[in-house]
Amino acid sequence: MAGFFSKLFGGGGKKSDIDAVVEATLSGILEKGGFDLEYNLTTSKKEEVTEIKIDFSGADEELLKDHKGQLLDAFQLIVKRVTQHNFPDVQTNVLVDCGGYREESEAALIERAEHLKTIAIEQGKSVYYRALPPKERKVVHQYLAQDARVKSRSLGDGLYKKIKIFPVKGQGGAGADDASMSDEG
């Protein structure tokens, strides 16, 4: 009987309801955009958060990966907003990927951070990572936090901020003020 009422009045965020809304959204975008793509949709529940993972494949994969994955980010934002609108009481995390692009991108960020960390340690001075959006800064800060020889902090205003990477000085040394890791965003 509960199934009947949830269909009649809305299920309040059942997995199948969310899947149906996400699939309808994606199908509409792909059709209207003329994309030659297919997707694999996976939904899971971790604690109180519904995890939505979408992995695209097909002839237009390169379009999604082009311009640092901005189209992937756009799909991710649209799906997140649609689920928030249709299921306001359900907390969702959305991850949209295409052929492992997100992992490759994260590996490149970490590789560059490792290079800059080495320079900071060897030369004993601060180095700066180019301006990054919040989610990329988070990856860099989390990676650098694993090494006690360096600290990092975000610098700048707005969405895109630089990351300052600096070696840890002795107790009470010149770097004591900068010894905090921060990432607003």
C-alpha positions in Angstrom: 0.0 0.0 0.0 2.9 2.4 0.7 4.1 2.0 -2.9 0.7 3.1 -4.2 0.8 6.3 -2.0 4.4 7.1 -2.8 3.6 6.9 -6.6 0.5 9.0 -6.1 2.0 11.7 -3.8 5.7 11.4 -4.6 8.2 9.1 -2.9 10.1 11.8 -1.2 13.4 10.8 -2.8 13.3 7.0 -3.5 16.2 5.8 -5.5 14.0 4.9 -8.5 12.3 8.3 -8.4 15.7 10.1 -8.5 17.0 7.7 -11.2 13.9 8.5 -13.4 14.3 12.2 -13.0 18.1 12.1 -13.7 17.6 9.8 -16.7 14.8 12.0 -18.2 17.1 15.1 -17.7 20.1 13.4 -19.3 18.1 12.0 -22.2 16.6 15.4 -22.9 20.0 17.2 -22.9 21.7 14.5 -25.1 18.8 14.5 -27.6 18.4 18.3 -27.8 22.2 18.9 -27.9 22.7 16.3 -30.6 25.3 14.4 -28.6 26.4 11.0 -29.6 26.8 9.7 -26.1 25.6 7.0 -23.8 25.8 7.0 -20.0 25.9 4.6 -17.1 23.9 5.9 -14.1 24.7 4.5 -10.6 22.9 5.6 -7.5 23.8 4.6 -4.0 23.1 5.7 -0.5 25.9 6.5 2.0 24.5 7.5 5.4 22.0 10.3 4.6 23.5 11.2 1.3 22.4 9.9 -2.1 25.4 9.4 -4.4 24.7 9.8 -8.1 27.5 8.8 -10.5 27.2 9.2 -14.2 29.9 7.9 -16.6 29.6 9.0 -20.3 30.9 7.1 -23.3 30.6 7.4 -27.0 31.8 9.3 -30.1 31.5 12.8 -28.4 33.6 12.0 -25.4 36.3 14.5 -26.4 33.7 17.3 -26.3 33.1 16.5 -22.7 36.8 16.5 -21.8 37.6 19.6 -23.8 38.4 22.9 -22.1 39.4 21.3 -18.8 36.2 19.3 -18.5 33.9 22.3 -18.4 31.1 20.4 -20.2 31.4 17.6 -17.6 31.1 20.3 -14.9 28.1 21.7 -16.6 26.3 18.3 -16.8 27.2 17.8 -13.1 25.8 21.2 -12.1 22.6 20.7 -14.1 21.9 17.2 -12.6 22.7 18.5 -9.1 20.2 21.4 -9.5 17.5 19.2 -11.0 17.8 16.7 -8.1 17.8 19.6 -5.6 14.7 21.1 -7.2 12.8 17.8 -7.5 13.9 16.3 -4.1 14.6 19.2 -1.8 14.6 17.0 1.3 17.3 14.6 -0.1 21.0 15.5 0.1 22.8 14.4 -3.1 26.3 14.3 -4.3 26.7 14.1 -8.1 29.8 13.0 -10.0 29.9 13.1 -13.7 32.9 11.6 -15.5 33.9 10.4 -18.9 36.5 7.7 -19.5 38.4 8.3 -16.2 38.9 12.0 -17.0 38.4 13.1 -13.3 41.1 10.7 -12.1 43.5 11.8 -14.8 42.9 15.4 -14.0 43.4 14.8 -10.3 46.7 12.9 -11.0 48.0 15.9 -13.0 47.2 18.3 -10.2 49.0 16.1 -7.7 52.0 15.7 -10.1 52.3 19.5 -10.4 51.9 19.9 -6.6 54.7 17.4 -6.0 57.0 19.3 -8.3 56.3 22.6 -6.6 56.6 21.0 -3.1 60.1 19.7 -4.1 61.1 23.2 -5.2 59.8 24.8 -2.0 61.7 22.3 0.2 65.0 22.4 -1.8 65.1 26.2 -2.2 63.6 26.9 1.3 61.2 29.5 -0.1 57.5 29.9 -1.0 56.2 28.8 -4.5 52.8 29.4 -6.0 50.4 27.2 -7.8 48.3 28.9 -10.5 44.8 30.0 -9.6 42.4 27.1 -9.3 38.7 26.5 -8.6 37.7 25.2 -5.1 37.5 21.5 -5.9 40.9 21.5 -7.5 42.4 23.5 -4.6 41.0 20.9 -2.2 42.8 18.1 -4.0 46.1 20.0 -3.9 45.7 21.0 -0.2 44.8 17.5 0.9 47.8 16.1 -1.0 50.2 18.6 0.5 48.8 18.1 4.0 50.3 14.6 4.0 53.8 16.0 4.1 54.8 17.7 7.3 57.7 19.5 5.6 55.4 21.9 3.8 52.2 23.9 4.4 49.8 25.4 1.9 47.2 28.1 1.9 44.8 29.7 -0.6 45.5 33.3 -1.6 43.2 35.7 -3.4 39.7 36.8 -3.8 36.8 35.3 -5.8 36.3 31.7 -6.9 39.7 31.1 -8.4 42.6 31.4 -5.9 46.3 30.7 -6.0 47.9 28.3 -3.6 51.0 29.3 -1.7 53.2 26.3 -0.9 55.9 27.0 1.7 58.4 25.0 3.7 57.8 24.7 7.5 60.3 26.7 9.5 61.6 25.9 12.9 59.4 26.5 16.0 58.8 30.3 16.2 60.4 30.8 12.8 59.3 33.1 10.1 56.7 30.7 8.7 54.7 30.3 11.9 52.0 32.7 10.8 51.5 30.8 7.5 51.3 27.3 9.2 47.6 27.0 8.6 46.0 25.3 5.6 42.9 27.0 4.4 40.6 26.5 1.5 37.5 28.6 1.3 34.9 27.4 -1.2 
